[in-house]
Amino acid sequence: METILARLEEPPVLAAVGLGVHGPAGRVDDFLLPDLWQLHLYRYEADLEVAGADHTIRPGRISLVPPGTPVRYRYRGRSEHIYVHLRLGTTGAPRSIPVLQDTGAELPLLEQHFRQALAAWPDAPARATAEVWAALWRIAHLTPPGARSPRGRHPAVTAAVALIEARLAEPLTVPDIAKASGVSHNHLTRLFRATVGETVVGYLRARRMERARHFLQATTLSIPAIAASVGIPDLQAFNKACRRELGASPRSIRSAGASPFA
């Protein structure tokens, strides 16, 4: 799991806001909240596994994990983070948000929202809810990894991203992309995780699905034509990919595009 779908048009319902202290009592923690989302703001380094996918926690990163998703933390020492357990609404168009992402220049404002929510909870739940809702909208509008400035990015990653964007309609493999970018498969994988924050395959899948969503909601192209344009010409596979990554069938996504929330 690299990205999740969240609906933010309704204010969240908070179940808990707190400061989690981990590490001293054990270096590994497993979580699964059946009915609640997990929102965490980090100020430490650790390893995070979400539904079997590995991620690296660094100071200034934030995670949003859907209900019913198994999560495992591997701490490297005493680790404190602010957490919010919440329920999200069910109306409005779903927004694609990375499970874990850098907050960048938004960190001071996000940290302020989190700390004010922590101070308000539980005596002023409406204030806490307002702070968390504002934070969620900021998180949803953080610069997508692939759109960040290439300054400081390894040239191979810049070349790989450009190749992916230009050839989304074509069959692509990581070895193909690595060869065209002038590095080995393993080296590109390491560079991508360090620079973009996810795997090459995860980025490729996310970009294909974002383009598919755009074509479904903003154009009258046929569904077979859209499937072919994002490199998934098999309609059954495309249908499954839409359901898995976008949360609905292609026809439902197209219908949602005509709604006031699209």
C-alpha positions as CSV (number, residue, x, y, z in Angstrom):
1,M,0.0,0.0,0.0
2,E,1.6,3.3,-1.1
3,T,-1.4,5.6,-1.3
4,I,-4.8,5.6,0.4
5,L,-8.2,7.2,-0.5
6,A,-9.7,9.6,2.0
7,R,-12.9,11.7,1.9
8,L,-12.5,15.1,3.7
9,E,-15.6,17.0,2.9
10,E,-17.1,16.2,6.4
11,P,-15.3,17.0,9.6
12,P,-13.6,14.0,11.2
13,V,-14.9,12.3,14.4
14,L,-12.1,12.1,16.9
15,A,-11.7,9.1,19.1
16,A,-8.4,9.9,20.7
17,V,-5.6,12.5,20.5
18,G,-2.4,11.9,22.4
19,L,1.4,11.8,22.7
20,G,2.6,8.2,22.1
21,V,5.9,7.2,23.8
22,H,7.5,4.1,22.4
23,G,10.8,2.3,22.3
24,P,12.0,1.9,25.9
25,A,9.6,-1.0,26.6
26,G,10.2,-2.7,23.3
27,R,11.5,-2.0,19.9
28,V,8.6,-3.5,17.9
29,D,4.9,-2.6,18.1
30,D,2.0,-4.0,16.1
31,F,-1.2,-2.0,15.6
32,L,-4.5,-2.7,14.0
33,L,-7.5,-0.4,14.6
34,P,-10.5,-2.1,13.1
35,D,-12.8,1.0,12.8
36,L,-10.4,4.0,13.1
37,W,-7.9,5.8,10.9
38,Q,-4.4,6.4,12.4
39,L,-2.8,9.8,11.8
40,H,0.7,10.3,13.2
41,L,3.2,13.2,13.1
42,Y,6.8,12.0,13.6
43,R,10.0,13.6,15.1
44,Y,12.2,10.5,15.1
45,E,13.6,7.8,12.8
46,A,12.2,4.3,12.6
47,D,10.9,1.7,10.2
48,L,7.3,1.3,9.4
49,E,5.4,-1.5,7.8
50,V,1.9,-0.9,6.5
51,A,0.0,-3.8,5.1
52,G,3.3,-5.5,4.2
53,A,4.8,-2.5,2.5
54,D,8.0,-1.0,4.0
55,H,8.5,2.7,4.7
56,T,11.1,4.8,6.5
57,I,10.0,7.2,9.2
58,R,12.1,10.4,9.5
59,P,11.6,13.6,11.4
60,G,9.0,15.8,9.7
61,R,7.1,12.9,8.1
62,I,3.4,12.2,8.6
63,S,1.4,9.0,8.1
64,L,-2.3,8.3,7.5
65,V,-3.5,4.7,7.7
66,P,-7.0,3.4,7.0
67,P,-9.0,1.3,9.4
68,G,-8.4,-2.4,9.5
69,T,-4.8,-2.0,8.2
70,P,-2.0,-3.9,10.0
71,V,0.9,-1.7,11.0
72,R,4.2,-2.6,12.5
73,Y,6.8,-0.1,14.0
74,R,10.4,-0.9,14.5
75,Y,11.9,1.7,16.8
76,R,15.5,2.7,17.1
77,G,15.3,4.1,20.6
78,R,12.9,6.3,22.6
79,S,10.3,7.6,20.1
80,E,7.6,10.1,20.7
81,H,4.9,11.1,18.2
82,I,1.5,12.9,18.3
83,Y,-1.3,10.6,17.2
84,V,-4.9,11.0,16.3
85,H,-7.4,8.1,16.0
86,L,-10.4,9.2,14.1
87,R,-13.3,8.4,11.7
88,L,-13.5,10.1,8.3
89,G,-16.7,11.0,6.5
90,T,-18.2,9.0,3.6
91,T,-19.3,11.8,1.2
92,G,-17.4,13.7,-1.5
93,A,-14.8,12.6,-4.0
94,P,-12.0,10.4,-2.5
95,R,-8.5,12.0,-2.4
96,S,-5.4,10.0,-3.0
97,I,-2.9,10.6,-0.2
98,P,0.4,8.9,0.4
99,V,0.5,6.6,3.4
100,L,3.7,8.3,4.5
101,Q,5.0,11.6,3.2
102,D,7.3,14.5,4.0
103,T,5.6,17.7,5.3
104,G,8.4,19.9,4.1
105,A,7.7,23.6,4.6
106,E,4.3,22.8,6.1
107,L,5.8,21.1,9.1
108,P,5.6,24.2,11.5
109,L,1.9,24.8,10.7
110,L,1.0,21.1,10.9
111,E,2.8,20.7,14.2
112,Q,0.9,23.7,15.5
113,H,-2.4,22.1,14.5
114,F,-1.4,18.9,16.1
115,R,-0.3,20.5,19.4
116,Q,-3.4,22.7,19.6
117,A,-5.5,19.6,19.0
118,L,-3.6,17.8,21.8
119,A,-4.1,20.7,24.2
120,A,-7.8,21.0,23.4
121,W,-8.6,17.3,23.7
122,P,-10.8,16.1,25.4
123,D,-12.1,19.2,27.2
124,A,-12.8,21.1,23.9
125,P,-13.6,18.4,21.3
126,A,-14.9,20.9,18.7
127,R,-11.7,22.9,18.8
128,A,-9.6,19.7,18.6
129,T,-11.7,18.5,15.6
130,A,-11.3,21.9,13.8
131,E,-7.5,21.7,14.2
132,V,-7.3,18.1,13.0
133,W,-9.6,18.8,10.0
134,A,-7.4,21.8,9.0
135,A,-4.3,19.5,9.3
136,L,-6.0,16.9,7.1
137,W,-6.6,19.4,4.3
138,R,-3.0,20.6,4.5
139,I,-1.8,17.0,4.3
140,A,-4.1,16.3,1.3
141,H,-2.5,19.3,-0.5
142,L,1.2,18.6,0.3
143,T,3.2,18.5,-2.9
144,P,3.0,15.1,-4.4
145,P,6.4,13.3,-4.4
146,G,6.8,13.2,-8.1
147,A,6.1,16.9,-8.4
148,R,8.7,18.1,-5.9
149,S,11.5,20.3,-7.2
150,P,14.2,18.3,-8.9
151,R,16.8,20.4,-7.2
152,G,19.1,18.1,-5.2
153,R,17.4,15.0,-6.8
154,H,19.8,12.4,-8.3
155,P,19.8,12.7,-12.1
156,A,18.8,9.1,-12.4
157,V,15.6,9.7,-10.5
158,T,14.8,12.8,-12.6
159,A,15.3,10.7,-15.7
160,A,13.2,7.9,-14.3
161,V,10.3,10.2,-13.4
162,A,10.4,11.9,-16.9
163,L,10.5,8.5,-18.6
164,I,7.5,7.2,-16.5
165,E,5.5,10.3,-17.3
166,A,6.2,10.1,-21.0
167,R,5.5,6.3,-21.3
168,L,2.6,5.6,-18.9
169,A,0.8,4.0,-21.8
170,E,3.6,1.5,-22.5
171,P,4.6,-1.7,-20.6
172,L,7.4,-0.6,-18.2
173,T,9.5,-2.6,-15.8
174,V,11.9,-1.4,-13.2
175,P,14.9,-2.9,-15.1
176,D,13.8,-1.0,-18.2
177,I,13.5,2.3,-16.4
178,A,16.8,1.7,-14.6
179,K,18.6,1.0,-17.8
180,A,17.2,4.1,-19.5
181,S,18.2,6.1,-16.4
182,G,21.8,4.8,-16.5
183,V,21.9,3.0,-13.2
184,S,21.3,-0.5,-11.9
185,H,17.8,-1.8,-10.8
186,N,18.8,-2.0,-7.1
187,H,20.5,1.4,-7.2
188,L,17.4,3.1,-8.7
189,T,15.2,1.4,-6.1
190,R,17.4,2.8,-3.3
191,L,17.5,6.3,-4.9
192,F,13.7,6.3,-5.5
193,R,13.0,5.4,-1.8
194,A,15.4,8.1,-0.6
195,T,14.2,10.8,-2.9
196,V,10.6,10.2,-3.8
197,G,9.6,8.3,-0.6
198,E,8.2,5.2,-2.3
199,T,9.1,2.4,-4.7
200,V,9.4,2.8,-8.5
201,V,6.5,0.3,-8.9
202,G,4.4,2.2,-6.4
203,Y,5.1,5.6,-8.1
204,L,4.3,4.1,-11.5
205,R,1.1,2.6,-10.3
206,A,0.0,5.8,-8.5
207,R,0.7,7.9,-11.6
208,R,-1.3,5.5,-13.9
209,M,-4.2,5.6,-11.5
210,E,-4.2,9.4,-11.1
211,R,-4.2,9.8,-14.9
212,A,-7.0,7.2,-15.2
213,R,-9.1,9.1,-12.6
214,H,-8.5,12.4,-14.5
215,F,-9.5,10.8,-17.9
216,L,-12.6,9.1,-16.4
217,Q,-13.9,12.3,-14.7
218,A,-12.7,15.0,-17.1
219,T,-13.1,13.5,-20.5
220,T,-15.5,11.4,-22.6
221,L,-12.9,8.9,-23.7
222,S,-14.2,5.3,-23.6
223,I,-13.1,3.2,-20.7
224,P,-11.2,0.8,-23.0
225,A,-9.3,3.8,-24.5
226,I,-8.5,5.1,-21.0
227,A,-7.3,1.7,-19.9
228,A,-5.0,1.5,-22.9
229,S,-3.7,5.1,-22.3
230,V,-2.5,4.2,-18.8
231,G,-0.8,1.0,-19.8
232,I,-3.4,-1.5,-18.6
233,P,-5.2,-2.5,-21.8
234,D,-6.8,-5.6,-20.2
235,L,-10.2,-4.4,-19.1
236,Q,-10.5,-6.9,-16.3
237,A,-7.1,-5.9,-14.9
238,F,-8.0,-2.2,-15.3
239,N,-11.3,-2.7,-13.4
240,K,-9.4,-4.5,-10.6
241,A,-6.7,-1.8,-10.4
242,C,-9.4,1.0,-10.2
243,R,-11.2,-0.9,-7.4
244,R,-8.0,-1.5,-5.5
245,E,-6.3,1.9,-6.0
246,L,-9.2,4.3,-6.4
247,G,-11.9,2.5,-4.4
248,A,-14.5,2.1,-7.1
249,S,-15.2,0.7,-10.6
250,P,-14.3,2.8,-13.6
251,R,-18.0,3.5,-14.3
252,S,-18.5,4.6,-10.6
253,I,-15.5,6.9,-10.8
254,R,-16.8,8.5,-14.0
255,S,-20.2,9.0,-12.4
256,A,-18.6,10.6,-9.3
257,G,-16.9,13.1,-11.6
258,A,-20.2,14.6,-12.4
259,S,-21.0,15.2,-8.7
260,P,-20.7,18.6,-6.9
261,F,-17.7,17.1,-5.0
262,A,-15.7,16.0,-8.0
